[in-house]
Amino acid sequence: MTPSTFHATVVGVDRPGVTARMFAALTGATVLDLEQVVVAGQLVLGAVLAAPAGSGAELAARLQIAVPDFEVTVRELVGGDEPGAAITCTVTLVGRAIPAEAVSLLAGTIAAGGANIVRIDRIAAYPVTALALEVAAPDVDALRLALAARPSTLDVDVSVRPHTLSRRGVHLVVMDVDSTLIQDEVIELLARFAGREEQVRAVTEAAMRGELDFAESLHARVALLAGLPVEVIDRARDEIRLTPGARTLCRTLRRLGYRIALVSGGFTEVIAPLAAELDVDAVRANGLEVRDGRLTGRVRGPVVDRAAKAEALREFAAAFGIDVANTVAIGDGANDLDMLAASGHGIAFNAKPVVQAAADTALNVPYLDTVLYLLGISREEVEQADALAATEALGGS
């Protein structure tokens, strides 16, 4: 007899042994698909089964005996009711809180494009909420554009990452430094010692908005530092404030085997020690010329501008043997635009409007480790890795 396809679901309060009892009652059936989730202690377990035609009622009765206090449904799948298409992308929602209307609007946008949400998981509950939606979409690029057009009043960040084989490989994460990895602009810290912070800040902001050529603006700002004693570099370094989540991001990526690089329009003298502290693999930044123990007001070596940042990403990827498709770039200013475009996935972090519009994903929360959620790494996995490392450290002491 040709078997039919059935969808069986059990719903009830979770406890050990439910899955074993359920499938013991299904002897003779073949499992085609299976998914189980527990939400607030409530188990929802669904299975697609191949079993003799007309046996749906019998399967339901056997399941109800096996798990008598659970709600049981069994229905036969016919025609267009067959299991859906394969997952093609992950849509990640991130926000301080995610209102129900945001989920409704985004889910409606997904459905309007002919896509279907196959699974939803909460991957973080604090310091932000993050939901990962596994989606079967006929056109991932079209879905990304549709979701990017969401209302600006919707206080939720959205990322779309395709399910390709490349996402399984080794990745390179390249970060800007000023206002991305750290909360400060290093040149402004240095300018404070010269009493010219406001002058430098005005030029910096214009450059980051794309209103000034970066190389020209850099030379103009560095010129304002002429005559400062070289000791101010150490003093500026001591004042640097890491962006919340920066240590967690770098620590977790390293544990997972990712490569990390910093590419900055700032200065090697300040950034290199920070990179060593965070166990970063590579650094590309500008140099400050020093003569007779004082800053000359000139830049040493080629300027790391917009084009140089993109080239650095490609060079680092080649040096580590990583396909450019497996690179992630993170930045906030116009000087990062080429780097974001050159990467496999460009992330605008609390960025200027022009950068948010150009990036694959825009994050507008103050926590840099939120990037982990876009890579499919949950808060629970981060905490488990930290706990394991702490245990190992105690064992080795």
N, C-alpha and C positions, 0 to 999 in steps of 0.2 A: 504494500500500500504506500502511495506517495505521501510523505509527511507534510504536515502543515506547519506554519510558523505562528507561535504564540508569544504574547508579551505578558509576563507575570510580574506583579508588584506586591510587596508586603510593606506595611507601614505600621509602626508602633514604637513603644519605648525600648530603646536599645539595651541589650545585655549580651554577655558572652554566649555563644552557642547557637544563635538564631540562624546564621548562615548555614551551619552544618546541618541543622534539623530541616531547614527548607530544602536543601538539595538532596538529603536522604529521602525525602518524600517525592522527589522527581526522578527516581530511578527509571531508566528507559528513555528519558528525553536527552537531547543533545543541546549543550549550551552554545549559542551563537554569539551572544553579547551579554555583558554583565556590568552593572554599575551599582555602587553602594555609597551612601553618604549619610552622615549623622549631623543633624543640626539641632543644637540645644538639647541633646539627649534623645532626639527623635530619629529613629532609623527609617530610611527609605531605601529599599533594595529592589532593583528592577532587573529582570533577565529576559532575553529573547531566546526562545527555545524552539527546537524542531521536535515535533511529537506527532503521533498518528492523527490523521484528520478526525475531527469530531470529538477529540479527547479533552477539550477545554474544560468542560464541567468536571470531569474526573480529576484533572490536575488541580483545579480550584479546591475541590473537596479534600484531596490529599494534603494540600498546603494548609488548609484551615485546621485540620487535625494536628498537623505538625507544629503550628504556631497559633493556638486557639485564641490568644488575646491580641492578635494582630489583624489589621484590616487587609484582606486579600482580594486582589482582582486578577482575572485571567481573561484576556481577549485574543481572538484570532486576528492576525494581520492579513489583510487582503489587498491586492492590487497596489495602488499608490501609497498604501499604508505600510509598506516595507520599511525596514530601518533606513535612516537618512544617510546623506552623503558624508564623506570623511571630513574631519576637521581640517580647515585650511589656514586658520589664523587664531591668535589669541588677542582679545580686546581687553585691556587692563584699565580699570577705572580707579582713580586715586583722588582722595579729598580728605579734608579734615573731618568731614562728615559727608555721607552720600545720601541725599534726600530721595525719597521714593519717586518723586516726579522726575528726577534725573535718570533713574534707572528706566522709568517708563519711556521717556523721550528717546534715550539711546537705544533701548530695545526695539522701539518702534522704527527707528532709523535703520537698524540692522534688518528688520523684517521687510521694510519697504524696498530694500535693495535685493530682495530674493534670498537673503541669507537666513540662517537658522542658528539659534543658540543651543548648543548641545549640552553644555555643562557650565555651571557657575561655582567658583570656589572663592571663599574669603581667604586671602593670603596675608593680610595684616589687619590688626584691629587698633594698633597704636604705633607711633604717635599720630599716624593717619590711618584711614580705612582704605584698603585696596581690595578690589574684586577682580578676579580673572575669569573672563567669559571665553570659553572655547567655542569657536564659531565655524560653521560650514558655510563658506561664502563663495559664490560663483566667480566673483571678481574682487580680490583683496584690495587692489588699488582704488577701485571705485568706492568700496566701503570706507577706506581711510579718508577719502575726500569728503564723503557724505558726513562722517562723524566729525571731521574738522570744521564743518560748516555749522556746528551746533551753536545755539545762542551764547553770546559772550557773558550773559548773566548767569549761566549755568556754572556753578563754582565746583567743577569737577574736571580733572585732567584725564585725557583719554589717549591711550597708545594702542596702535595696531601693529602686531609683528607676525609676519607669515610663518607658517609651519613648513620649513624647508630643512633638508638634511644638514645644511650649514650651521643651524642653530645648535647642533649637537657637538660641534668641534670646539677647539681651543679659540678663545676670543682675546682680543686686545681692546682695552678701554683707554681712550685718550682724553685727558681732561685739561681744560683751561685752568688757570690758577686763580688769578684775581677775580673776586666776586663769584667764584664757582667753588673751587676747593677750599678757598679761604674767604672770609667775609670782607676782607680789606682790599684796597688798591695799594700795592707796595710803594709805588712812586709817590703816592700821597703821604704815606707814613714818612718817607724820606724828606719830602718837601716840608713837612711840619717842622723839622729841625732847622730849616732855612727860613721859616716864617712865610712860606709861599704856597701853603696848602690850597688855598682857595683858587689861586691862579692855575695851579696844576689840575685841580679837580674840574674846573670849567673846560679845559682843553680835553681832559680824559672823557668827560661826558659827551662832548661833541664828537670825538673819535668813535666812541662806542655806538653812537646813534648813526654812524656812517656819514656824518657831515664833513669830516676831515679825513685826508689821507693819513693812514696810521703812521707810516714812517716819518712823515713831516711832523706830525703831532708828537711823536716820541722824541725826536731830536729837540723840539721846542721845549718839552717838559724837562728833559734831562739837562738842558742848558741852564735851567733855573736852579739846579743842584750844584753848580760849579762852586768850588771852594769848601764844600762840606768835608769835615774830617772823615776818614774811612771808617772810624769807629761807629758812625751812625748806622752803618749796615747791620752791625750786631744789635744795636738798639732797636732798629726797625724789625728785625727778625724776632726779637723777644716780644714785640707787641702784636704779632700776627695772631689772629683768631681763626681757628679752623671752622669751617661751616659745620653745623650740627649734623652728625651722621657720617662725616668724612672718614673718621677712623674705622667705623663699622664697615663702610663700603670697601675701603682698601683691604682691611683684614679679611673680610669674607671673600672677596674676589681672589686674593692670594691663596686662601685655603682651597678654593675650587679650581686652582690652576690657571686662572686668567693672568694675562700680562697687563701691566699698568704703565702708562706713560703720561708725563706732564709736558704740555706744549704751551708756552706762555710768552706774551709780549712783555712780561716782567723781566726780572733779573736773576741770572744764575747764582750770583753771590748770596741771594736770599733764599732761592727755591731749592738749590741742591741739598742743603742740610735738611730741609723739610721732607724732600723726597726720600732721603736716607732713613729718616725717622719712620716714614710710612711704608718702607720696603717697596718703593716704586722702582720699576725696571729701567726707565730711561727718562731723560729730561732734555728739552730743547728750549732755550730762552736767550734773552739778550745779555750782554755783558756791560758792566760799567767800567769806564777807563779811570784808572787811579794813577796819580803821579805825585811823588813826594808826600805820600800819606793823605792826599786829598782827592776828592772827585774832580775831574777836569770839566765835567759838563758835557762829555762826549760819550757816545756808545761805542763799545768795543766789538768789532766784528760785524757780520751782516745782520741786518734787522730782521727779527722774527715777526713778519707781518702776516697779513691774511693769506697770501699765497704760500708763504713759508710754512705756515701751520699745516695746511693740507699736504704739502710735500713731506713734512715730518711724519705725519700719520702714515703715508704710503711707505716711507723709508723704514719706519719702525716695524710695520707689518711684514715687509720683505725680510728684515733682519731676523724676526722671530719665526718666519715661515708660516705666517697666518694670512689667509685669504682676506682681501679688503672687505669682502662681504661679511666677514666675521669680526669687523671692527665696530666699536661704539664710540662716538665722540660726544663730549658734553661741554657746553660753553654758554656764554650769556651775551656776548657783544658782537658787533658787526665784524670785528676782526676774526671771529670764529666761523663765519658763514661758509667759507670754502672748505674748512675742515669738516663741518657738519655734513656738507653736500658730498664730500669724498668718502665718508664713512658708510658702513653698511646700515647704520641706524644713528641718526643725529638727534640729540636731545638738547633742547633749549631749557636751561635751568634758571628760573626767575629772570628771564632774559628780556631784552628790549623788544618792542613789538615787531620790528623788522626781522628779528631772529626767530621769534616764535612763529611767525607766518611761514618761514622757510624751512623750519626743522620738521623731522618726521614726528616728533613728540615734543610737547611743551609741558614742563613741570613747574607748577607755581606754588609749591609748598617749601618750607624752609629746611627740609631735611634731605641731605644729599644721598643717604642710603635708600631713599625711595626708588632710586635707579634700580636697585636689586629686584624690586617687584616687577619692573618692566622686563627683566631678564628671566622671570619665572621663578625667582627665589623668594620663598615666603619668610615672614618674620619668625615663625616657629622654627624653620630650618636654621636661621641665623642664630637664634638662642640656643638651639641644640648644639650647634658647632662651638659656640662660646663655652657652653657647659662642659663639653667633651675636652676642649683645650685646657680649661681650668683643672679638670680632673687629672689630665695627663701631666700638667705642670706640678701638681701636688705629688703625684706619683714619682716624679723625677727629682723632687727636692729632698 
